[in-house]
């Protein structure tokens, strides 16, 4: 715990840099005095489920009150569905530890409402302050899941650790998330929220990691600000999916995963979805695959969500990524793949009808294990256009050799760069081929 707290404090003191971004979402909690406090009593044993006591505390103090967790362990063995909160303070000084009865969770996890995903904890409401004080922890007991799924990306019923559904005008801060069962945090139908000083580590104590342990994913949400996050995982650091608008990511450090992801998107045949006005600034990467990458499904449906799909419509537009510094990128920092698959089968890799446009990268620095700055595999049906890449200072490994390869296919109106060769064409879940 001392290690996690020190890492979190390090993240908190990164100097904010907001140049070129729209004004970040600020603390927006209305002034109020809490009239009542409900202190959740912990049972002290995994033999007793603490979830009923948690639900009861929110029932009593979820409107105009404080729900307080002591500095101890709470054993959560059943789902939590906490919605309709209003002017509520959540004071977490202990640990919420999720149970390991896999069959229970597979049969009882709560539908998220997108991609046939499910969750262990739903939290929603207006004017909520969820404060972990830099050490309050949610622990998903993830290694039991990482071994159980044997590498399968989307296992039916495997839950996210927490889903913010209908969370508005709220602040979530100072939390530690450990060993998430699947995605750490999903946000759906949520608007105008600040998520700050968050630490995520989805590495098992036995060294195991799992696919699809994203740090955070947004969908059908707007005006979300991720500030001062540290994410250590094996998948997307933060991902924007369907109808994510006005999302900002600032002053974060990402370790080992895939980097910032746009998508996957275009998975539902005939559905029109968008991703607009996304910005990232002052981001540090340690041995991630990419800095910021895009992934769309093809124009042909093959299978069904969560592992199959395609044929979706729409566009991603007005996305800006600035001040990106990487130490040992494992692949092209800038990547587009419009041939997403999680099952090994996909449609024609140049058939996507989801359009990518008005994308800007600037001030990309650091080292990489590859000569590729960009790998842009775009659709022949809806080519990518208006992509700007400027101020790149990227060297290969610890040498002085410049990374200078820009591979592309079906890209129109490039600015600040020229295509140096053809891109690979093939299906992928992680960008590239």
Phi and psi in degrees as a GROMACS rama.xvg file:
@    title "Ramachandran Plot"
@    xaxis  label "Phi"
@    yaxis  label "Psi"
@TYPE xy
-62.7216  -37.0083  UNK-2
-63.2336  -47.4183  UNK-3
-62.6993  -41.453  UNK-4
-64.4125  -39.6764  UNK-5
-68.1412  -37.6028  UNK-6
-64.3208  -42.1335  UNK-7
-62.0237  -42.0753  UNK-8
-64.724  -37.2898  UNK-9
-57.7152  -44.353  UNK-10
-62.6621  -35.2403  UNK-11
-65.7906  -23.5374  UNK-12
-99.8409  10.0468  UNK-13
-65.0584  132.329  UNK-14
-68.8656  123.906  UNK-15
-64.2763  135.615  UNK-16
-131.355  114.679  UNK-17
-116.203  13.1261  UNK-18
-59.4138  133.764  UNK-19
83.1422  -2.99232  UNK-20
-102.078  154.955  UNK-21
-66.0284  160.474  UNK-22
-56.6768  125.571  UNK-23
-65.1456  152.64  UNK-24
-67.342  131.43  UNK-25
-106.156  173.942  UNK-26
-59.0161  127.029  UNK-27
-128.147  20.9986  UNK-28
-72.9339  130.142  UNK-29
-68.784  141.566  UNK-30
-59.7088  136.555  UNK-31
-162.242  157.902  UNK-32
-113.087  131.347  UNK-33
-79.1572  125.313  UNK-34
-83.4464  -22.0594  UNK-35
-148.126  151.265  UNK-36
-128.477  131.305  UNK-37
-113.351  112.31  UNK-38
-90.6393  120.054  UNK-39
-76.6616  124.34  UNK-40
-85.6579  127.248  UNK-41
-87.4436  142.13  UNK-42
-74.9313  -28.1616  UNK-43
84.4128  5.79265  UNK-44
-149.474  140.649  UNK-45
-68.0661  -14.9791  UNK-46
-71.1794  -17.0253  UNK-47
-117.061  127.581  UNK-48
-78.2157  123.049  UNK-49
-85.5457  -4.9906  UNK-50
-60.1191  -41.7195  UNK-51
-58.7271  -39.3849  UNK-52
-67.1299  -36.0474  UNK-53
-65.9144  -46.308  UNK-54
-60.6729  -40.7094  UNK-55
-66.0187  -37.4306  UNK-56
-63.9148  -42.2038  UNK-57
-68.6104  -32.8135  UNK-58
-63.5555  -38.0577  UNK-59
-82.7954  -36.0037  UNK-60
-121.497  13.4368  UNK-61
-76.7364  -8.70747  UNK-62
-119.822  105.8  UNK-63
74.9391  16.9464  UNK-64
-131.061  -174.888  UNK-65
-118.227  131.113  UNK-66
-105.43  114.716  UNK-67
-112.788  133.705  UNK-68
-111.069  127.534  UNK-69
-70.4247  169.889  UNK-70
-80.807  70.3802  UNK-71
-151.602  -177.918  UNK-72
-97.9913  132.304  UNK-73
-110.023  125.769  UNK-74
-92.9122  112.255  UNK-75
-105.165  103.24  UNK-76
-107.643  -2.40634  UNK-77
-136.571  164.572  UNK-78
-65.3121  150.519  UNK-79
-115.283  122.208  UNK-80
-123.845  91.124  UNK-81
-113.605  102.77  UNK-82
-130.999  170.954  UNK-83
74.6059  18.5889  UNK-84
-67.5704  152.46  UNK-85
-147.903  125.306  UNK-86
49.6599  56.0411  UNK-87
-120.826  138.827  UNK-88
-105.975  128.991  UNK-89
-111.842  114.453  UNK-90
-109.997  99.4646  UNK-91
-106.043  108.177  UNK-92
-110.299  -2.26423  UNK-93
-116.492  -151.416  UNK-94
-126.386  129.763  UNK-95
-94.2654  115.574  UNK-96
-112.006  118.154  UNK-97
-78.6357  142.555  UNK-98
-68.2611  163.918  UNK-99
-113.115  18.6697  UNK-100
-79.3286  88.47  UNK-101
-57.2275  -41.7552  UNK-102
-65.1903  -34.7398  UNK-103
-61.3124  -50.236  UNK-104
-66.1347  -37.927  UNK-105
-61.2519  -30.7989  UNK-106
-98.1155  -12.9813  UNK-107
-127.28  -6.08881  UNK-108
-58.9469  149.09  UNK-109
-90.0805  131.326  UNK-110
-58.7116  136.193  UNK-111
-80.1542  -34.6585  UNK-112
104.565  15.181  UNK-113
-157.785  136.092  UNK-114
57.2009  25.6894  UNK-115
55.9533  30.4613  UNK-116
-87.1286  161.674  UNK-117
-140.111  171.048  UNK-118
-144.929  158.073  UNK-119
-91.0688  -19.3536  UNK-120
-148.441  118.043  UNK-121
-106.334  131.022  UNK-122
-135.065  127.04  UNK-123
-151.378  156.522  UNK-124
157.943  -176.196  UNK-125
-119.707  138.09  UNK-126
60.113  53.773  UNK-127
-105.064  139.034  UNK-128
-119.195  108.457  UNK-129
-105.468  108.035  UNK-130
-120.166  122.067  UNK-131
-102.14  -1.64495  UNK-132
60.0492  18.1227  UNK-133
89.4613  -5.38217  UNK-134
-141.393  -12.2831  UNK-135
-60.2788  132.405  UNK-136
-128.157  142.083  UNK-137
-115.437  120.583  UNK-138
-118.111  116.647  UNK-139
-85.2771  -1.11234  UNK-140
54.3281  40.9038  UNK-141
-57.9916  -36.268  UNK-142
-54.1475  -31.2668  UNK-143
-64.3776  -32.0934  UNK-144
-77.7728  -39.7703  UNK-145
-61.3141  -37.296  UNK-146
-77.5387  -34.8428  UNK-147
-66.5851  -41.4649  UNK-148
-81.6051  -13.4997  UNK-149
52.339  44.0644  UNK-150
86.2495  -2.76546  UNK-151
-69.9667  131.622  UNK-152
-69.4751  -54.5125  UNK-153
-116.734  97.8477  UNK-154
-96.9651  123.883  UNK-155
-55.3545  128.134  UNK-156
87.4585  -9.31651  UNK-157
-68.4782  119.988  UNK-158
-89.5984  150.973  UNK-159
-68.6781  157.615  UNK-160
-72.7444  -43.8393  UNK-161
-147.998  143.833  UNK-162
-125.231  121.782  UNK-163
-88.8416  109.322  UNK-164
-117.238  115.908  UNK-165
70.6885  33.8063  UNK-166
-90.4651  125.295  UNK-167
-134.074  148.375  UNK-168
50.8632  46.8566  UNK-169
-130.841  164.415  UNK-170
-125.896  129.6  UNK-171
-121.114  120.139  UNK-172
-149.074  156.511  UNK-173
66.9398  27.9819  UNK-174
-102.606  150.309  UNK-175
-113.797  130.231  UNK-176
-115.914  124.189  UNK-177
-121.085  140.897  UNK-178
46.2854  56.3579  UNK-179
-63.5258  146.43  UNK-180
-63.3245  -40.3791  UNK-181
-147.841  -126.292  UNK-182
-55.4885  141.674  UNK-183
-72.5119  -51.7761  UNK-184
-139  126.978  UNK-185
-117.002  143.051  UNK-186
-124.997  123.412  UNK-187
-135.93  138.259  UNK-188
52.3259  40.3073  UNK-189
-120.964  143.916  UNK-190
-146.079  142.533  UNK-191
60.862  60.5115  UNK-192
-128.925  145.868  UNK-193
-110.138  126.956  UNK-194
-121.247  111.16  UNK-195
-135.856  146.476  UNK-196
54.938  59.8388  UNK-197
-114.196  135.176  UNK-198
-119.119  126.783  UNK-199
-123.286  128.548  UNK-200
-137.993  108.808  UNK-201
-107.369  38.9299  UNK-202
-100.286  128.076  UNK-203
-68.1379  152.776  UNK-204
-61.1888  -23.8904  UNK-205
-90.0007  10.5564  UNK-206
88.5086  -2.27953  UNK-207
-76.8389  144.865  UNK-208
-130.608  163.467  UNK-209
-131.322  150.431  UNK-210
-67.9774  153.775  UNK-211
63.2963  39.643  UNK-212
-109.059  54.9532  UNK-213
-53.8105  149.551  UNK-214
-68.858  -48.054  UNK-215
-158.978  148.123  UNK-216
-135.628  136.342  UNK-217
-115.054  145.4  UNK-218
-154.669  139.588  UNK-219
50.0745  41.7015  UNK-220
-136.276  156.834  UNK-221
-145.892  158.39  UNK-222
53.793  57.8525  UNK-223
-112.314  128.972  UNK-224
-117.721  115.184  UNK-225
-96.3028  115.887  UNK-226
-130.921  133.266  UNK-227
58.1428  59.4439  UNK-228
-103.819  146.69  UNK-229
-120.427  126.42  UNK-230
-127.116  123.56  UNK-231
-117.984  109.308  UNK-232
-160.709  -172.04  UNK-233
-116.782  15.2165  UNK-234
-141.482  -153.358  UNK-235
-59.9014  133.93  UNK-236
-70.1404  -55.5268  UNK-237
-141.895  137.102  UNK-238
-130.811  137.771  UNK-239
-107.784  125.993  UNK-240
-116.943  -153.846  UNK-241
-52.2845  130.998  UNK-242
55.402  46.9998  UNK-243
-98.8335  120.135  UNK-244
-133.439  146.263  UNK-245
55.0075  59.1512  UNK-246
-109.248  130.908  UNK-247
-124.515  140.116  UNK-248
-127.899  118.494  UNK-249
-137.062  146.306  UNK-250
56.5207  48.0651  UNK-251
-117.088  159.218  UNK-252
-129.009  128.407  UNK-253
-120.869  132.796  UNK-254
-116.889  131.657  UNK-255
71.8587  -19.8911  UNK-256
-83.8456  -147.345  UNK-257
-100.553  -9.01495  UNK-258
93.0046  -166.741  UNK-259
-75.0642  132.754  UNK-260
-119.158  136.953  UNK-261
-106.274  105.8  UNK-262
109.843  -169.832  UNK-263
-72.325  156.269  UNK-264
-151.576  161.549  UNK-265
83.8359  24.7851  UNK-266
-84.7217  -26.2934  UNK-267
-100.991  117.701  UNK-268
-57.4127  124.818  UNK-269
82.8876  -11.0016  UNK-270
-78.0143  136.867  UNK-271
-101.767  118.744  UNK-272
-133.62  156.954  UNK-273
-136.419  157.693  UNK-274
-133.454  119.272  UNK-275
-138.223  148.291  UNK-276
53.1221  62.8534  UNK-277
-108.996  134.146  UNK-278
-135.962  144.41  UNK-279
-134.897  135.691  UNK-280
-147.455  140.52  UNK-281
60.2475  62.0355  UNK-282
-114.238  135.601  UNK-283
-114.167  137.317  UNK-284
-122.477  133.472  UNK-285
-118.96  103.442  UNK-286
58.137  36.2929  UNK-287
-83.913  163.945  UNK-288
-72.2348  -46.7738  UNK-289
-128.986  171.152  UNK-290
-89.8603  -59.3992  UNK-291
-146.225  125.504  UNK-292
-134.322  160.419  UNK-293
-117.601  141.603  UNK-294
-143.315  119.002  UNK-295
-121.561  156.732  UNK-296
-80.0987  165.819  UNK-297
-76.9157  177.181  UNK-298
-79.9716  -3.71759  UNK-299
-114.461  131.292  UNK-300
-77.6073  126.698  UNK-301
-129.634  106.356  UNK-302
78.7483  -167.752  UNK-303
-134.436  154.591  UNK-304
-60.0369  150.311  UNK-305
-87.7149  -16.478  UNK-306
-94.5739  -11.6858  UNK-307
-131.184  178.641  UNK-308
141.433  -163.803  UNK-309
129.888  168.987  UNK-310
91.6214  10.2399  UNK-311
-77.5159  158.7  UNK-312
-118.16  166.628  UNK-313
128.773  -159.985  UNK-314
-157.932  156.773  UNK-315
-117.288  127.456  UNK-316
-147.02  149.463  UNK-317
64.4464  64.1187  UNK-318
-120.854  132.833  UNK-319
-130.772  129.761  UNK-320
-127.751  116.572  UNK-321
-132.354  153.588  UNK-322
53.853  64.187  UNK-323
-109.155  121.215  UNK-324
-123.965  122.85  UNK-325
-118.902  143.204  UNK-326
-114.241  101.537  UNK-327
76.6062  47.8451  UNK-328
-51.2941  136.679  UNK-329
-89.7693  -11.3345  UNK-330
-150.144  -169.7  UNK-331
-61.3303  122.457  UNK-332
-57.9565  -35.5007  UNK-333
-108.032  120.436  UNK-334
-144.364  141.219  UNK-335
-130.675  129.353  UNK-336
-131.097  117.303  UNK-337
-104.289  36.0915  UNK-338
-140.938  52.8172  UNK-339
-68.6762  141.227  UNK-340
-153.013  147.68  UNK-341
-119.798  5.66483  UNK-342
-121.199  -3.31422  UNK-343
90.4435  -7.27677  UNK-344
-120.197  136.302  UNK-345
-146.5  168.125  UNK-346
-81.0876  -167.209  UNK-347
-60.4301  124.875  UNK-348
-71.6855  -3.72038  UNK-349
-117.986  22.8717  UNK-350
-105.684  0.343974  UNK-351
-59.5468  139.394  UNK-352
-102.27  8.99906  UNK-353
-94.2673  122.692  UNK-354
-97.423  136.565  UNK-355
-112.841  125.548  UNK-356
-151.919  159.205  UNK-357
52.9359  62.8905  UNK-358
-118.53  129.629  UNK-359
-126.743  129.74  UNK-360
-120.14  134.616  UNK-361
-149.107  148.142  UNK-362
61.2719  61.8243  UNK-363
-100.758  117.036  UNK-364
-132.436  165.388  UNK-365
122.727  -150.71  UNK-366
-127.491  156.696  UNK-367
-143.703  156.452  UNK-368
-88.7075  -2.0548  UNK-369
-128.89  159.536  UNK-370
-81.2425  -6.69822  UNK-371
-81.9447  123.163  UNK-372
-83.6923  -41.6147  UNK-373
-139.907  143.023  UNK-374
-133.183  104.798  UNK-375
-117.952  96.4659  UNK-376
-99.8966  91.0758  UNK-377
-101.322  169.627  UNK-378
-80.1637  140.665  UNK-379
-77.3185  -22.1738  UNK-380
-79.3256  -44.1028  UNK-381
-128.919  82.2858  UNK-382
-58.7729  150.448  UNK-383
-69.7001  144.165  UNK-384
-149.254  157.902  UNK-385
61.1143  57.8047  UNK-386
-107.267  122.3  UNK-387
-110.664  130.963  UNK-388
-133.612  115.996  UNK-389
-137.206  161.006  UNK-390
55.9464  57.9065  UNK-391
-99.8616  128.117  UNK-392
-135.065  81.8753  UNK-393
-126.002  126.199  UNK-394
-114.619  159.92  UNK-395
-88.6637  121.026  UNK-396
51.5573  -133.748  UNK-397
-100.783  17.3567  UNK-398
-90.2664  -179.631  UNK-399
-99.2912  7.0548  UNK-400
-72.1808  127.683  UNK-401
-78.6592  135.177  UNK-402
-74.6023  120.344  UNK-403
-137.925  13.3638  UNK-404
-94.3875  127.672  UNK-405
-124.047  97.7567  UNK-406
-93.9759  136.434  UNK-407
-153.088  156.854  UNK-408
-150.22  129.771  UNK-409
61.3971  46.822  UNK-410
-114.335  128.367  UNK-411
-116.272  148.017  UNK-412
57.9954  55.3804  UNK-413
-73.453  148.071  UNK-414
-128.996  125.781  UNK-415
86.371  1.57644  UNK-416
-155.102  161.993  UNK-417
-128.703  143.832  UNK-418
-67.854  131.386  UNK-419
-105.578  -4.55428  UNK-420
175.476  170.374  UNK-421
-73.3387  147.328  UNK-422
-88.2149  156.488  UNK-423
-67.8117  149.092  UNK-424
-122.864  114.556  UNK-425
-179.544  164.374  UNK-426
-77.4607  155.578  UNK-427
-165.405  155.111  UNK-428
-106.794  -6.30376  UNK-429
-129.831  15.4655  UNK-430
88.3913  146.929  UNK-431
76.193  -152.422  UNK-432
